[in-house]
């Protein structure tokens, strides 16, 4: 019986410690917006943020620049603020 309790306890500790891998974002939603604005601001037009959502370990920021007919989506790492992936479309 003691072996079963010990094995169950170890299994429970293992499961609980693996669930702690979901850490809180180190950067805020506003910081993610700022990073995307800085990345896409150019001399033509004004970049506007359409939406921001958080999924997994990244912010998904949708933006558009009507001045040069451009829009896209950037994926910003919520721990270090790095743009990990970007998709852009030009009219």
For each residue, the residues with C-beta under 8 A, 3 or more apart:
1: 4 5
2: 5 6
3: 6 7
4: 1 7 8
5: 1 2 8 9
6: 2 3 9 10
7: 3 4 10 11
8: 4 5 11 12
9: 5 6 12 13
10: 6 7 13 14
11: 7 8 14 15
12: 8 9 15 16
13: 9 10 16 17
14: 10 11 17 18
15: 11 12 18 19
16: 12 13 19 20
17: 13 14 20
18: 14 15 21
19: 15 16 22
20: 16 17 23
21: 18
22: 19
23: 20 79
24:
25: 28 54 57 59 78 79
26: 78 79 80
27: 31 32 35 59 76 78 79 80 81
28: 25 31 32
29: 32 33 52 54 59
30: 33 34
31: 27 28 34 35 81
32: 27 28 29 35 36 52 59 61 76 78 81
33: 29 30 36 37 49 52 61
34: 30 31 37 38
35: 27 31 32 38 39 76 81 83
36: 32 33 39 40 47 49 61 63 74 76 83
37: 33 34 40 41 47 49 63
38: 34 35 41
39: 35 36 74 83 86
40: 36 37 47 63 65 70 72
41: 37 38 46 47
42: 45 65 68
43:
44: 65 67 68
45: 42 65 66 67 68 70
46: 41 65 66 67
47: 36 37 40 41 63 64 65
48: 63 64 65 66
49: 33 36 37 52 61 62 63
50: 62 63 64 71
51: 61 62
52: 29 32 33 49 59 60 61 62
53: 59 60
54: 25 29 58 59 60 78
55: 58 60
56:
57: 25 77 78 79
58: 54 55 75 76 77 78 84
59: 25 27 29 32 52 53 54 75 76 78
60: 52 53 54 55 73 74 75
61: 32 33 36 49 51 52 73 74 75 76
62: 49 50 51 52 71 72 73
63: 36 37 40 47 48 49 50 71 72 73 74
64: 47 48 50 70 71 72
65: 40 42 44 45 46 47 48 68 69 70 71
66: 45 46 48 69
67: 44 45 46
68: 42 44 45 65 90
69: 65 66 90 91
70: 40 45 64 65 88 89 90 91
71: 50 62 63 64 65 88 89
72: 40 62 63 64 86 87 88 89
73: 60 61 62 63 86 87
74: 36 39 60 61 63 83 85 86 87
75: 58 59 60 61 83 84 85 86
76: 27 32 35 36 58 59 61 81 82 83 84
77: 57 58 80 81 82 83 84
78: 25 26 27 32 54 57 58 59
79: 23 25 26 27 57
80: 26 27 77
81: 27 31 32 35 76 77
82: 76 77
83: 35 36 39 74 75 76 77 86
84: 58 75 76 77
85: 74 75
86: 39 72 73 74 75 83
87: 72 73 74
88: 70 71 72
89: 70 71 72
90: 68 69 70
91: 69 70
